[in-house]
Amino acid sequence: AGRKSDRGETVKMCPQQRARLQAYEASKDAQKWMAAAGARARVHLTKQKFGGTCNPSSAAPVSDRQKQIIAQLKATEARNRVRNLRLRYERIR
């Protein structure tokens, strides 16, 4: 009735809390997806920890993508500033 890590905690809970936890427990599909994601994360962390540096060719597109995202954020902020100035001007008029 719950995940392995929660079993010790569920014993300490009152019956209402235990029922609430069990009622809103993740579905079997969601548990499988979370387990797969956790496994991928562990593999990635292990590769990072013991693999040394990353491949420099794979790092270049990431930095380009980051530059693109930063540029988009700056453009959005500029649009918002112009919009706010325009709205403020219209309110004053």
C-alpha positions in Angstrom: 0.0 0.0 0.0 2.4 2.7 -1.0 6.0 3.0 -2.1 8.8 1.2 -0.3 10.2 4.5 1.1 6.7 5.5 2.4 5.9 2.2 4.2 7.7 3.3 7.4 5.9 6.7 7.3 2.5 5.2 6.6 2.7 3.1 9.8 3.1 6.3 11.8 0.2 8.1 10.1 -3.3 8.2 11.3 -5.9 6.2 9.3 -7.3 9.3 7.5 -3.8 10.5 6.4 -3.0 6.9 5.3 -6.2 6.7 3.3 -5.6 10.1 1.7 -2.0 9.0 0.7 -3.3 5.8 -0.8 -6.2 7.4 -2.6 -3.9 9.9 -4.4 -1.0 7.5 -5.0 0.5 7.7 -8.5 -0.9 5.3 -11.1 1.2 2.3 -12.2 2.0 3.9 -15.5 3.2 7.1 -13.7 5.3 5.0 -11.4 6.9 3.3 -14.4 7.6 6.6 -16.0 9.1 8.0 -12.9 11.3 4.9 -12.4 12.5 5.1 -16.0 13.3 8.9 -15.6 15.1 8.2 -12.4 17.2 5.5 -14.0 18.1 7.8 -16.9 19.1 10.5 -14.4 21.3 8.1 -12.5 23.0 6.9 -15.7 23.5 10.5 -16.7 25.0 11.4 -13.3 27.2 8.4 -13.3 28.5 9.3 -16.8 29.2 12.9 -15.7 30.9 11.8 -12.5 33.1 9.1 -13.9 33.2 10.0 -17.6 35.2 13.1 -17.2 34.5 16.0 -19.6 31.8 16.0 -22.1 32.2 15.8 -25.8 33.1 19.4 -26.9 31.1 19.0 -30.2 28.0 18.3 -28.2 28.6 21.3 -25.9 28.6 23.9 -28.8 24.9 23.5 -29.9 23.8 23.7 -26.3 25.6 27.1 -25.8 24.1 28.2 -29.1 20.6 27.2 -27.9 21.2 29.0 -24.6 22.2 32.1 -26.5 19.1 31.9 -28.6 16.9 31.5 -25.5 18.6 34.4 -23.8 18.0 36.6 -26.9 14.4 35.6 -26.9 14.0 36.5 -23.2 15.7 39.9 -23.8 13.4 40.6 -26.7 10.3 39.6 -24.6 11.5 41.9 -21.8 12.0 44.8 -24.2 8.5 44.3 -25.7 7.0 44.3 -22.2 8.9 47.5 -21.3 7.6 49.2 -24.4 4.1 47.9 -23.8 4.1 49.2 -20.2 5.4 52.6 -21.3 2.7 52.8 -23.9 0.0 51.9 -21.4 1.3 54.3 -18.9 1.3 57.1 -21.5 -2.2 56.3 -22.5 -3.4 56.4 -18.9 -1.8 59.8 -18.3 -3.5 61.2 -21.4 
